[in-house]
Amino acid sequence: MGVKGKLLTSVAIALCGLGLISEGTTAYFQDKEPTTNTFTTGVLELGINKPTIIDVKGLVPGDTVHGNFELTNDGSVDMKEILLHSSYEVIDKGDPNNGDDLGDHLVVEYIYKVNERKNVVIQKKLSELSGEPIKVSDEFPSEGKVEKYAVRIKFVDNGQNQNHFQEDELKLKWEFEAVQRDGDSDF
């Protein structure tokens, strides 16, 4: 065997020796205890008792309509707040409106939170509600509580000719958005 072969054999024997030495430094006794951990996310679920709050036909200037609805927290997560997003579409079926928006003539006189005896919206035109969302509730726990609301909307008689609104239709869409509670660092 040449020098090269002896050198390779020596290196191989040294590596085997190191392997045996390191094997000898492990503990003689070992014990393991497994755990199982579960993380279940919550459910944010806002409920409403009806899909249509107000549906009225034959409205004329000066009429006032009433409606009511209930919101519930049907999930397992507390809600920080509930926001109302309002939008509408005017379908001009009669005389041309020529830029006169029916949403400027329909006024939400109030959205009243019955449980707390509190107005959350007062004297706002539908056209004004279409901008930023409006907070209608805060701190809504997931304990099955029901929040009751009353609504009154008036078709304002402005004392002028409003004939161009005859046969028109306004489709109002109110979308309620629940926002989860803030995260808890010590949950």
N, C-alpha and C positions, 0 to 999 in steps of 0.2 A: 504494500500500500504506500502510495506516495504521500508527500507532505500535504498536498491538497486534501486528500482523502482523510488523513489523520486529523487535519484541522476541522473538516466538516463533521467528523465523528465526535470530536471534542465539543463542538458547538451544540450538536444534537444532545449529547449527554448532559451538558450544562443546562439546556432548556428543560429537559426532563427533570433534572434536579430542582430547578426553580419551581416547576409545576408541583412537585411533591412538597416543597417547603410551603408554598402558598396554600396548598390544600390543608396542610397541618395547622394553619392559623385560624380556621373557621371554628365556630362554637361547636361543642359536642352535643349540646341540647338545643332544640329549637321548638317554638310553639307559635301557632298562628290562630287568630280569632277573626273570622270574617264578619263583616257587617253589611247590611243592605240598607241603602238610603233611597228615599223617594222624593222627588220634587214634582208636585202637581201644580200646574198653573191654574189660576182662577178664571172664571167666566164673567165677562162684562155683558149683561143682557138687559136692555131697557125694554119694557113692555108698555103698550098703550091699549086701552080697552076698545078702541074702534078705529077703523081705517079712514072714516070721514067724520069730521067734527061738525061742519056746517054744509048743507046742501039745500039751497033755496032756489026756487024758480019764481019768476014774475016780480022781481025786485024793482022798486021805483024810488026816485029821490025822496028822502025823508024816512024810508023804512029802516028799522033796526032789527037785527037778527041776533039770536042767542044760541050758544052752544056750550057743551061741557065735555070734558074728557078726564081720564085718569091715567097717570103714569105709575109704573111699578118697577122695582128693581128685581128682576127675575133671575139674576145671576148670583155668583158667590163672592163678588168683589164690591166693596163700597165705592160709591161714585162721589167724586169730588164736586162735580157740577153737571147740570144738564143745560145745553144750549139749544136755542130755537133758531133754525135757519129758515128764512122765509123767501119765497120766490113766487112769481105768478106770471101767467100768460094771458093777454087779452086777445080774444078772438072777435074781430070786428065784423059783425054780420050785417049790420044795418048801414046807415049813412056813414061816410068816412069820418073818422075821429079827428083827422087833420092834426095829429100830434097831441091831442088832449088825452091824457092817460086816465083810464077808468080807475087805476090804482091810486090816483090823487084824490078821488072822490069817495073812496071807501076808507073809513077811519076805524081802526081798532080802538074802541072807546076804552076797553080794558081787557087784560088777561089777568084774572084774579086767582091767586093761590088760596083756595078755600081753607085748607088745614091751618095755615098761618095767618089767615085774614089779611092778606097783603097783595097789593097790586104789583105785578112784575112788568106790565106794559100799561101805559095810560096815554090816550089821545095821540096815537101814531097812525099816519096814513100808511096804507099797504106799501106804497112806493118808498116810504122811509124805512120800513122794516126790512126791505130787500137788501140793504147794505150789510152791515156787520151783524153777526149773530148776537142774540140777546140771551142773557142768563135767566132761566126761569126757575132754577132750583140749585141749591148747593148742599153738600153733605147728605147724600141720599144713601143710607145704609142698606146692606143686603139682607135685611131682616123681614122682607115681605111687606113692608109698609106701602100704603097707597097714598099718592099725592093727587088731590082732586083740584081741578081747574074749571073756571067759568070764563066764557068769552062773550063779548058783545061787539058787534060790528055794525056801523051805520053808513048808509048810502046818503051822503051829505047833499041836501038840497041847497044849492048855492044861490037860489033866487034868480037864476038866469036859465036860458033855454039849454036843456040837456038832452034834447031829442036825438042827437047823434049817437047816444048810448043805447037807444032802443034796439033790442034783439042781440046786443053784445053779450059776450060770455067772458067771465074772468075765472080762470082755473088757478086756484091758490094751492100752493104746495108748502106745507110746514113739515120740516124734518127736524126731529129731536135727536140731538147727539149727546150721548153720555160720555163723560171723561172720567177715567179711573182715578182712584185716590192716589196721592203721592206715594212713591215707594218708601218702605220703612227700613232703615239701616239695621235695626235690631228686631227684625220680624220674628 
